[in-house]
Amino acid sequence: MVVAALVAWLADNGTTVDRVEVLGRALNRDVFGDRLGEFAREQAGEDPGFSDYGRALAGHFWCDLLAEFSNALDRGADLMGRLPDGVREALLDHQDAAEWGTVRVKLAVAALGFLWKSFQLLLGTDLRSAILQLRVLTVLVCPDPGGHPRVARCCLRPLATETLREHFQTGLDPEWLWGDRR
């Protein structure tokens, strides 16, 4: 049901489709093909098991990696979201700030907000959008996203609760479908 809702949502969100395609092509070209294949060929000299590295990649190898990567990015985004408050607290808790006065304090708080927006541009991406795109890609490459606990927990459940909730025709409780099984 969630995968069908995701496909319906993607039909209305061409920009996300385009970004997921760019991400998928880059991963296919740079990671799946060239770099990992080269790594396996280099390792095959010392360990013959690497000669048939494709067998080790079968099943849920890629979706496990991508799901956990999206999960780690999600935790990182939460930390990034707290960064401006932490900087503000550190700045205003410093002994110099006690002498600033109301105008300087308000200017400093406003400047921190503007700086944060500029730093986000410097980072080059909206981390929440990147996480969404990675979750979508993970669901699309997984051979059985609903039956794969890691993909369900790290990708399907967040997609169902955050992005796709209004696309469901009936009430859906992701906790019922995918409780906190690990």
C-alpha positions as CSV (number, residue, x, y, z in Angstrom):
1,M,0.0,0.0,0.0
2,V,2.8,2.5,0.9
3,V,4.7,1.6,-2.3
4,A,1.6,2.3,-4.4
5,A,1.1,5.6,-2.6
6,L,4.7,6.4,-3.2
7,V,4.3,5.8,-6.9
8,A,1.2,7.9,-7.0
9,W,3.0,10.7,-5.1
10,L,5.9,10.5,-7.5
11,A,3.6,10.9,-10.5
12,D,2.7,14.4,-9.1
13,N,6.3,15.3,-8.0
14,G,8.4,15.4,-11.1
15,T,11.2,17.3,-9.5
16,T,11.7,14.6,-6.9
17,V,11.7,12.0,-9.7
18,D,14.3,13.9,-11.6
19,R,16.5,14.2,-8.5
20,V,16.1,10.5,-7.6
21,E,17.1,9.6,-11.2
22,V,20.2,11.8,-11.0
23,L,21.1,10.2,-7.7
24,G,20.5,6.7,-9.0
25,R,22.5,7.2,-12.1
26,A,25.4,8.7,-10.1
27,L,25.4,5.8,-7.7
28,N,25.1,3.3,-10.5
29,R,28.0,4.9,-12.4
30,D,30.3,5.8,-9.6
31,V,29.7,3.3,-6.8
32,F,27.9,0.2,-8.2
33,G,29.9,0.0,-11.3
34,D,33.3,1.6,-11.5
35,R,34.6,2.0,-8.0
36,L,33.2,-1.1,-6.3
37,G,34.1,-3.3,-9.2
38,E,37.6,-1.9,-9.2
39,F,37.9,-2.5,-5.5
40,A,36.7,-6.1,-5.8
41,R,39.2,-6.8,-8.7
42,E,42.0,-5.4,-6.5
43,Q,41.0,-7.5,-3.5
44,A,40.6,-10.7,-5.6
45,G,44.3,-11.0,-5.8
46,E,44.5,-11.6,-2.0
47,D,41.1,-13.2,-1.5
48,P,39.5,-15.2,-4.4
49,G,36.1,-14.7,-2.9
50,F,36.1,-11.2,-4.4
51,S,36.2,-12.8,-7.9
52,D,32.5,-13.4,-7.7
53,Y,31.6,-10.2,-5.8
54,G,28.2,-10.0,-7.5
55,R,27.0,-12.9,-5.5
56,A,27.8,-11.0,-2.3
57,L,25.8,-8.0,-3.5
58,A,22.6,-10.0,-4.3
59,G,19.5,-9.7,-2.3
60,H,19.2,-6.7,0.1
61,F,22.8,-5.5,0.1
62,W,22.2,-2.1,-1.5
63,C,18.9,-1.4,0.1
64,D,20.4,-2.2,3.6
65,L,23.2,0.3,2.9
66,L,21.0,3.0,1.5
67,A,18.4,2.6,4.2
68,E,20.9,3.0,7.0
69,F,22.5,5.9,5.2
70,S,19.1,7.7,5.1
71,N,18.6,6.9,8.7
72,A,22.0,8.4,9.6
73,L,21.3,11.5,7.5
74,D,18.0,11.8,9.3
75,R,19.7,11.9,12.7
76,G,22.3,14.3,11.2
77,A,19.5,16.6,10.0
78,D,18.0,16.7,13.5
79,L,21.4,17.7,14.9
80,M,21.8,20.3,12.1
81,G,18.4,21.7,13.0
82,R,19.6,22.2,16.6
83,L,22.8,23.9,15.5
84,P,21.5,27.5,15.3
85,D,20.0,27.3,18.8
86,G,23.2,25.9,20.1
87,V,25.2,28.7,18.5
88,R,22.8,31.3,19.9
89,E,22.9,29.9,23.4
90,A,26.7,29.8,23.3
91,L,26.9,33.3,22.0
92,L,24.4,34.8,24.5
93,D,25.6,32.8,27.5
94,H,29.1,34.3,27.0
95,Q,30.1,36.9,29.6
96,D,30.5,39.6,26.9
97,A,26.8,39.3,25.9
98,A,25.7,40.5,29.3
99,E,27.0,44.0,28.4
100,W,25.5,44.1,24.9
101,G,22.1,45.6,25.6
102,T,18.8,44.7,23.9
103,V,19.5,46.1,20.5
104,R,22.8,44.3,20.1
105,V,21.3,41.0,21.4
106,K,18.4,41.2,18.9
107,L,20.8,42.1,16.1
108,A,23.0,39.1,17.0
109,V,20.0,36.7,17.0
110,A,18.8,38.1,13.6
111,A,22.3,37.9,12.2
112,L,22.7,34.3,13.4
113,G,19.5,33.4,11.5
114,F,20.8,35.0,8.3
115,L,24.2,33.4,8.7
116,W,22.5,30.0,9.1
117,K,20.6,30.4,5.9
118,S,23.8,31.4,4.1
119,F,25.7,28.4,5.5
120,Q,22.9,26.1,4.3
121,L,23.4,27.5,0.8
122,L,27.2,26.9,1.3
123,L,26.4,23.3,2.2
124,G,24.7,23.0,-1.2
125,T,21.6,21.0,-0.4
126,D,18.5,20.9,1.7
127,L,19.3,17.8,3.9
128,R,15.6,16.9,4.3
129,S,15.2,16.8,0.5
130,A,18.3,14.7,0.1
131,I,16.9,12.2,2.8
132,L,13.6,12.1,1.0
133,Q,15.3,11.3,-2.3
134,L,17.5,8.6,-0.8
135,R,14.4,7.0,0.9
136,V,12.6,7.0,-2.4
137,L,15.6,5.4,-4.2
138,T,16.0,2.8,-1.5
139,V,12.3,1.7,-1.8
140,L,12.6,1.6,-5.6
141,V,15.8,-0.6,-5.6
142,C,14.6,-3.0,-2.8
143,P,13.3,-6.3,-4.1
144,D,10.7,-6.4,-1.3
145,P,10.5,-3.1,0.6
146,G,7.4,-4.1,2.7
147,G,9.0,-7.3,3.7
148,H,12.5,-5.9,4.5
149,P,12.4,-4.7,8.1
150,R,15.3,-2.2,7.7
151,V,13.8,-0.6,4.6
152,A,10.4,-0.5,6.3
153,R,11.8,1.1,9.4
154,C,14.2,3.6,7.8
155,C,12.3,4.4,4.6
156,L,8.7,3.3,4.3
157,R,7.6,4.3,7.8
158,P,9.0,7.8,7.6
159,L,7.6,8.2,4.1
160,A,4.2,7.0,5.3
161,T,4.1,9.3,8.3
162,E,5.8,12.4,6.8
163,T,5.4,12.5,3.0
164,L,2.6,10.3,1.9
165,R,0.0,10.5,4.7
166,E,-2.5,12.5,2.6
167,H,-2.2,10.1,-0.3
168,F,-3.8,7.2,1.6
169,Q,-7.5,6.6,1.0
170,T,-7.8,5.0,4.5
171,G,-6.2,5.5,7.8
172,L,-2.8,3.8,8.0
173,D,-0.9,3.2,11.2
174,P,2.8,2.6,10.2
175,E,3.4,1.3,13.7
176,W,0.9,-1.5,13.2
177,L,2.5,-2.4,9.8
178,W,6.1,-2.0,10.9
179,G,6.6,-1.9,14.7
180,D,10.0,-1.3,16.1
181,R,11.3,-4.7,15.0
182,R,15.0,-4.6,14.2
